[in-house]
Amino acid sequence: MWNRVGDDLRAGLDVYARQPVLTNTFFYAPPWAVIFAAVSWLPVDLWYVGIVALEVAAVRYLAGSWTRVGWFCWWPFVAFELPSGNFNLIMAASIVVAVRGEPRPAVLMALAKLAPAIAIRRRDWRKALWALVVACAITVPWLWLWPNWVEEHMIAALSWPTLGPQIPIALPVRLAVAGALVVARRPWATALAAAIATPAFYFGSLVLLLAPIAVVLGARATPGRGRGGHAPG
């Protein structure tokens, strides 16, 4: 799908048009279409290797050690995710990075899955805003992408059937739980809120639960830090 989207954008086609196979439909915000257009001329096999390498790097970051990576891979969803070509582990890592004070990866992933924005701390929103401005700036030659995204994804897609088997917990329920977790003002709770608030929560999305686990494990492994993994003060 990523390769098709990039090629279609360079050809001036509607990248958000509903595809005959619904799972091939593109849902990410316009900056991602521009990113894909910049690299879709590369061989698809190279794309795949690059995505898998990023997923491996993400799970290594989440685990904190290669030994723990091995333990994480005993969870079947992790072993399934790594060769899948999806971005769920990268998204989980972006949530943890945001909780730890670097919001820019979460901004990029929020333009794909929305929920990572929840993990951005209030003190980091200025830095996040600049990242968002840069991401939007690269779409200036293709500003028509934004109304297409809103119309064909944010509005029309609400009436589409679900894409594959999802966790049978409605989004409003997950958002309510996420809101309560954010109010708790604990880094692990914020990471959990961002993990469960993603609009389409597939069984493969369960790897996002590694984000709060990584926050807790990181806090325990760093003596002298306050609760949740942040240095006191």
N, C-alpha and C positions, 0 to 999 in steps of 0.2 A: 504494500500500500504506500509506504513512504516514497518508494521510487516512482510510482505512478503519479503521486501528488506533485513531486518536484518537476517531473516532465510536463504534467498538465499546466502547471503555473507558467513555465517558460513558454508554453505554446499558447498562453492566453485563455485557457479553458477554465470552466468553473470547477475548482478543486473540491467544493463542498456539495456538489450534486450527489444525490442518493444513488448508490451503486446497486446493480442487480443483486449482488451478494452483499447484504447489509453490513456484514462485518468488514467489508472493504471500504466502507464510507469513512471519510476523513472528518474528525471532530475537533481537532486541536485548533487553537487560536491562530490567526494569520502569521505571527512571527515564525511559527513552526513550519508553515508552508514555504516561507522564504528560505529558511534554513535547509529544508529538504531540496528546494530548487537549486541551491548552491552546490549540493553534493550528489544529486541523483544521476549525474553523468558518470559517476564511478561505477565499477562492476557491482552487481547486487551481492555477490559473495564477499566482497570487501566490506560492504555495509554490514552484512551479518556478523562478520568477524569483529568489526569495530564495536557493534552493539553488545555482543557477548563479552568482549574485553571490558567494556564499561560496567556491565552487570557484575562481572567477577570483581572488579575494583570496588564496586559499591558494597558487595557483601563482605569483602575484606575490611572495608571501613566500618561497616556496621558491627562486625564480629570483634574487631580489635586485634585479632591474631589469626594466623593461618590454622592453628589448632582448633580455635573456636569456629572457623569457617567449616571445618569438617563436621563439627557437631551440628551447626546450622543446616548442613546439607542432608542430615538425617531426616529433616522435616520434608516430606515429599513435595510440598509446594515450592520449596527453594530449588530442589533438584529439577523440577519441571520448569521453573521460571528461567533458569540460567540459559538453556539452549533455545528458549522460545522466541527470542527476538523482540520481546516486550521491554518496557521501561520501568516495571514496578519496583525492582530493587534500587534503581537509580532514584526513583521518587522517594523511596524510604530513606535513602542516604541523604537526599536533599532536605527532608524533614528534620533529620538529626542535626545536619549542618546548621540549619536555621535556628533550632533550639539552642545550639551552642554559639550563636552570634553572627553567623555569616548567611545573610538572607538571599543572596543573588541566585544560587542554584534553585532555591524554592520558588523564586519569582518565575524562572524559566519553566519549571515543572507545573506551576500553577496555571500557566498559559496552556497547559495540556490537560491537567486534571483538576484544576481549581483549588482543591482542598489544601495543598501544601502551603498556601498563603496563611492558613491558620497558625502555622508553626512559627511565623515571623514575630519576633518580639517587638513591642512598641518602640523601644529605644532604637531599633534597627530599621524603622520604616523609611527614614530619609534615604538611607543607602538602597533600600529596596525600591523606592520610587525612582531613583536614578537608573536602576537596572531595568525597570519597566519602561522608562522613557526611551532608553537605547533599543530595547526589544521592539517597541512600537515604531521607532524611527526607521528601522530597516524595512518596514512595510510601506513607506511613503510612496514608492512607485506603483504600489498595488493597493491603494486605499479602498478600492471597491471590494477587497476581500472582507473588510469588517462588516458591512451590511449583509453580505452573503452569509457570513458566519452566524450573525445574530438571527437572520431569517431562517436559514436552512438547518442550523444546528440548535441554537438556544431556544427557538420557538417551534419549528416544525418537528424536530426530533422528539419533542415531548409526547407526540401521538404515535410514535413508531413503536413496534414491538421491541421487547428487550433483546439485547444481542448476546445470546448464549446463556448458560445457567448462571444465575447470580445468587448471592446469599439472600435468603428470603426474609430480609429485614428492610422495611421500607425506608427510603431516604429521610422522610420527616422524623422518623423515630431515631435514626442514626444522628441526624443533625441536633435533635434535642439532647441526646446523650453527649455529643461533642460539645455543645454549649455548656453543659454542666461541668465537663472536664476542663474547659478553658477557664471557667470561674474558679476552679480549684487552684489555679496559678502555680502548678507544679510542672517542671519541664517534661517529666514522663507523661503527665496527663495531657499536656498540650500536644505532644507527639502522638499520643493515642487518638486524640480528637482529630488531628489532621489525617491520620490513617483511616479512620472509619467514616469520615465525611465525604470521601470521594463519591461523585454522583453514581457511577456504575461500579458496584462492588461485587466482582466476580470471585469465584473460589480461588482463582490465582492471585487475587488481590490480598489474600490473607498474608502474603509475605510482607505487606506493609506493617503488620504487627511487629515485625522485627525492629521498627523504629523506636517505640517506647522501651523495648527490651534493651536495645543498644544504649539508650540514654541511661537506663538504670545500671547496666553493666559498666558503662564509662564512668559513672559517678562513683561506683564502688572501687574502681581501679585507680582513682585519682585521690590520694590522701589530701586532706586539707580543704576539700571543696565542700560547699554547702549542699543542702538537700537538692537532688535533681541534677547535679553535675555542674553547677555554676560556682565560681569562686566566691567566697563571702564578700559582700559589699559590691 
